[in-house]
């Protein structure tokens, strides 16, 4: 008899290993979770503690640390521990289906993130943006962060950043800080079917999703502090959304697609269990109906012919969530004349394993394009005065060496 038959794995083990594969060390640390917390989380789940319970406990410890530091007047330390607590609560709720426990943990995450944001200079703002379409009426939630006054140039551009199926806005806090350092504001957004906009705002993803993003752009353009162009940065399935929005709305002055695809439903062919993430995203309870609906979300040549703003596409060659060929199709079919392709031969999904390199590349790319555009496009069309914009015939296609894009 084999060792496996003599010592069968306990039923919780498979779930623990699946969670660790979905949220590897490089993803968690690269997006704001403290290394020691990741190690402690993995050790706890290896001992049979449920993922959400282990991550929540770590978050509570970090909350205590934040409160102690704040009471002692150590605001910088308090802010760091509130961010650490927020990261733990975010990681805790990811594995749960929609329900009271998920909403409670999500609230804990928002409260901790908001407490940290209140100590930022200038303070982070929690935005709620009304949206309605033929199917629903609700609100989108986001966090606006303006760059510190010492980094502000002549204009203040803004980049809207969001995730995909379950990696939501706060996960991209670290990447946003690279933009702040370059004088660019950010709006970390939960789009329709994501995060706060779904759990509390009542919005799911519908075929009319570009109208929800149009409402966001309206709000940004109405803020007198945001005087520059608007960029958009979508991660994973959010890369699909970002490209679609950039094609639909000429107010987008630059678009980054990280780990995206022309067809998000491709993941369901390789990982059918992921249908459990798609159902709540779309607000559809039945598996077959959710899969069928997801198949309608595609980007073809007709749509991508309208994607004309500067475009940056990042992808990892081994990515099995969204295949590199489907990200390449997005890049190749986009009509942008200023477009850049970066491919890492060892890159994981969304290039978590080259976090700093990715973030510096993206931040510099946005800063170069958004700070040099003379003025922001309107909803009716692109700006006429683009005298400072990069060479309009500037396409770059690079495969990174094994160590990264050197």
Secondary structure, DSSP 8 states (H G I E B T S, - for coil): --HHHHT---HHHHHHHHHHHHT-HHHHHHTT--HHHHHHHHHHHHTT--HHHHHHHHHHHHHHHHHHHHHTT-HHHHHHHHHHHHHHHHHHHHTS-SSHHHHHHHHHHHHHHHHHHHTSSS--EEEEEEEE-SS-EEEEEEEEE---GGG--SS--EEEEE--SS--GGGGHHHHHHHHTTT-EEEEEE-TTSHHHHHTT-----TTHHHHHHHHHHHHHT-TT--S-EEEEEETHHHHHHHHHHHH-TTEEEEEEES--S-TTHHHHH-GGGHHHHHHHHT--SHHHHHHHHTT----HHHHTT--SEEEEEEETT-SSS-HHHHHHHHHH---SSEEEEEETT--GGGGGGHHHHHHHHHHHHHHHHTTSSS--BTTB--S--TTS--SS--EEEEEBTTB--
